[in-house]
Amino acid sequence: MVRIPKASESAGEGFQLPAEGSYMAVVIDIDEPVVSEQYGNQQQLFKWELVSLFDEEETEWTVEFPDKGAVLHDYVNIESFFDGNGDPTRVSKLYKIAKALRGPELDPEDPGDTDDFKGGKAILEIEHGVKQKGANAGQPKAVIAAYKYIKRKNKAKPEEKRAVPEYEDVNDVPF
């Protein structure tokens, strides 16, 4: 048995909201599906770890930043690629995540399994919001406003060396 410390004895400041901005993040874990009591659909909890911050002024990814290693929790409806009762013009959060992780390789007719997303990287656009319901109503929260695909750079192919024909006689050269 372990005694739970009083609030006055607890060390640390708890979870700090990451600053608003663009982050490269990695899916570090995806919980087992559960039925949401509030919405009645199957959901999974995605856990994203922030690994780099995009500095728009410097136009580069910053490896060291104050929020590095922060973990964001993101509940995702896993029943459909569409929101709005099957409206094909409104894609779901699941589709946005799949598209951000798979990019052009995503086949909506054969999307795979959510476990395949573990270790995947994407760009997350983080904004600040306010919790609307529950015991923490009115408290600030981090909101993932957008999921973006990280364009992979194609490796440059080495130039092929053209074979230079060898001529035995100067008169054989064709010019």
C-alpha positions in Angstrom: 0.0 0.0 0.0 1.3 3.5 -0.9 0.1 6.7 0.7 -1.0 9.3 -1.9 0.8 12.6 -1.3 -1.2 15.7 -0.4 -1.4 18.4 -3.2 0.9 20.6 -1.1 3.5 17.8 -1.0 3.4 17.1 -4.8 6.3 18.2 -6.8 6.2 19.5 -10.4 3.9 21.7 -12.3 1.9 19.0 -14.1 1.1 19.0 -17.8 2.0 22.2 -19.6 0.3 23.1 -22.8 2.7 23.1 -25.8 3.0 26.4 -27.6 0.8 26.9 -30.6 2.5 26.0 -33.9 3.6 23.2 -36.2 5.2 20.1 -34.7 6.6 16.9 -36.1 5.0 14.2 -34.0 5.3 10.4 -33.7 2.4 8.0 -32.8 3.9 6.3 -29.8 0.9 4.3 -28.7 -2.7 3.5 -29.7 -5.0 2.0 -27.0 -7.4 -0.8 -27.6 -10.8 0.2 -29.1 -13.6 1.2 -26.6 -17.2 2.2 -27.1 -17.6 5.9 -26.3 -20.2 6.5 -23.6 -20.8 10.0 -25.0 -21.0 9.2 -28.7 -21.8 5.5 -28.8 -19.1 4.7 -31.4 -15.8 2.7 -31.4 -12.9 5.0 -30.5 -9.2 4.6 -29.9 -6.9 6.8 -28.0 -3.9 7.9 -30.1 -0.8 9.1 -28.2 1.4 11.6 -30.1 4.9 12.6 -28.9 6.2 16.0 -30.1 9.7 15.5 -31.5 10.4 18.7 -33.5 9.1 22.2 -33.7 8.9 24.0 -37.1 10.2 27.6 -36.7 8.5 29.6 -39.5 10.9 32.5 -39.1 13.9 30.2 -39.5 12.1 27.9 -41.9 13.6 24.8 -40.3 12.9 22.1 -37.8 14.2 22.8 -34.3 15.4 19.7 -32.5 15.6 21.3 -29.0 12.6 23.2 -27.8 10.7 23.5 -24.5 7.9 21.1 -25.4 10.0 18.3 -26.8 8.7 14.9 -25.5 5.3 16.3 -24.6 2.6 13.7 -25.2 -0.8 14.7 -26.7 -3.9 12.4 -26.3 -6.3 12.3 -29.2 -9.5 10.2 -29.2 -10.4 9.0 -32.7 -13.7 7.5 -34.0 -12.5 4.4 -35.9 -15.8 3.4 -37.4 -15.7 5.5 -40.6 -13.6 7.6 -42.9 -16.5 10.1 -43.1 -18.3 12.4 -40.7 -21.9 13.5 -40.9 -23.5 10.1 -41.3 -21.5 9.0 -44.3 -21.4 12.4 -46.0 -18.4 11.9 -48.4 -17.6 15.7 -48.4 -16.7 15.6 -44.7 -13.8 13.4 -43.9 -13.3 12.1 -40.4 -10.3 12.6 -38.1 -9.4 8.9 -38.8 -9.1 9.7 -42.5 -7.0 12.9 -41.8 -4.6 10.9 -39.6 -4.3 8.0 -42.1 -3.7 10.5 -45.0 -1.1 12.4 -42.9 0.7 9.1 -42.0 0.5 7.3 -45.3 0.3 10.3 -47.8 -0.1 9.3 -51.4 0.4 5.6 -50.6 -3.0 5.6 -48.7 -5.5 3.4 -50.4 -9.0 4.2 -48.9 -10.3 0.8 -50.0 -7.4 -1.0 -48.3 -6.3 1.3 -45.4 -4.8 -1.4 -43.2 -5.0 -1.5 -39.4 -4.6 1.3 -36.9 -1.8 -0.7 -35.2 0.2 0.0 -38.4 0.2 3.7 -37.5 2.4 3.1 -34.5 5.8 4.8 -35.1 4.3 6.9 -37.9 5.3 10.6 -38.2 3.1 13.5 -39.2 3.0 17.3 -38.8 0.5 18.4 -36.2 -0.9 22.0 -36.2 -1.5 22.8 -32.5 -3.9 25.5 -31.3 -5.2 26.4 -27.9 -8.8 25.9 -27.0 -11.0 25.8 -23.9 -12.6 22.7 -22.5 -16.4 23.0 -22.8 -17.7 20.2 -20.6 -16.9 18.2 -17.5 -15.2 19.0 -14.2 -12.4 20.9 -16.1 -14.8 23.2 -18.1 -13.2 26.5 -18.8 -9.6 25.1 -18.6 -7.2 25.6 -21.5 -6.5 22.6 -23.7 -4.3 21.8 -26.7 -6.2 21.1 -29.9 -4.8 19.4 -33.0 -6.2 21.6 -35.7 -4.7 19.8 -38.6 -2.7 16.7 -39.5 -0.2 17.0 -42.4 1.9 14.5 -44.4 5.6 14.9 -44.2 6.9 15.0 -47.7 9.8 12.6 -48.1 12.7 13.8 -50.2 13.6 11.5 -53.0 17.2 10.4 -52.9 19.2 11.8 -55.8 20.2 9.1 -58.2 23.8 9.1 -59.1 24.3 10.1 -62.7 25.0 7.2 -65.0 28.4 7.3 -66.5 28.1 7.2 -70.2 30.4 4.7 -71.9 32.8 6.5 -74.1 33.6 4.4 -77.2 37.2 3.8 -77.8 38.4 4.2 -81.4 41.6 2.7 -82.6 42.0 5.1 -85.5 41.3 8.9 -85.7 39.4 8.3 -89.0 36.8 6.1 -87.2 35.5 9.0 -85.0 32.1 9.9 -86.4 32.2 13.8 -87.0 
